[in-house]
């Protein structure tokens, strides 16, 4: 009986053809088949040193870099915290000495001055240190001055309604009546309809009024005063005077101040009466108030049995106002600003002035404005 001897495969087995040896353990020197074989080393460039470098060990540089990273993160977190603190509407310790104040006006767009410095147009907000400040809204006679107190860490809104500035009137009214009625009326050559005619907006100044008759045209010169209505009465058929009787008509003159009426230097009446009787025809009349320095001449046409109506406009004078410590000022019931007020333009004549202070009360005074000099009025509200 034959005996078959089987040798261990790691001693007798042959390596497959074309197999690649892969080192499994350098320390044991075994290949993939358990044979003792040297590991295959990768080729090395000739210019690179084959000396093995010692492994890197943690040192001071790595520790320093980590410290800087931690510090940067701490700073970033602190900045985010400060931003969140501010966004929540809280005052930071360094800002607690200031307060904010918003100035809002009606109408908007008013110049705002704080401590004499223009900070912009309303509405506007400014950050101020705690304290009391002089504030002025607007410029000119309509300006408003007052004081505001700012408290540290506060935020407030100041709302003010500014007085409306009325544009000066440039037109007046004109009413034209005829006897008889229903006659064509022309003003400066432009037809305005049949009488009686009322025109609301006529440029201030001299105009020519014409009434067209079947056989002729009657013309009258009329002076229109801005902001007032002038009335003209034109008769197409004046009565024939009887022999020995002087025909006459009437003049009704109105003015905001008392005026004396003169003709040829002689006094013939005043505007205090409703009507003045005058002979029919043209008259050159002088309207005078010597106390106010006013004098004007006007030509009027008087028709027999009729009343001629005319209005006398007066110019403006200048008034300066002041009060201690300060006051809101009302002239003839209209608010014109806060003291001090200079170069206030008012029609000549007598005016009522009211000084009002929130703590010291009201004071009423009367002042006369003339055409020849600046009128001045001052009061001390601290004295009763």
Buried (B, 14 or more C-beta within 10 A) or exposed (E): EEEEEEEEEEEEEEEEEEEEBEBEEEEEEBBEBBEEBEEEEEEEEEEEEEEEEEEEEEEEEEEEEEEEEEEEEEEEEEEEEEEEEEEEEEBEEEBEEBBBBBBBBEEEEBBBBBEEEEBEEBBBEBEBEBEEBEBBBBEEBBBBBBEBEBEEEEBEEBEBEBEEEEEEEEBBBBBBBBBEEEBBBBBEEEEBEEBBBEBEEBEBEEBEBBBBEEEEEBEBEBBBBBEBBBBBBBBBEBEEEEEEEEBBBBBBBBBBBEBBBBBEEEEBBBBEEEBBEBEBEEBEBBBBBEEBBBEBEBEBBBBBBBBBBBBBBBEEBBBBBBBBEBBBBBBEEEBBBBBBBEEBEBBBBEBEBBBBBEEBEEBEBEBBBBBEEEBEBEBEBEEE
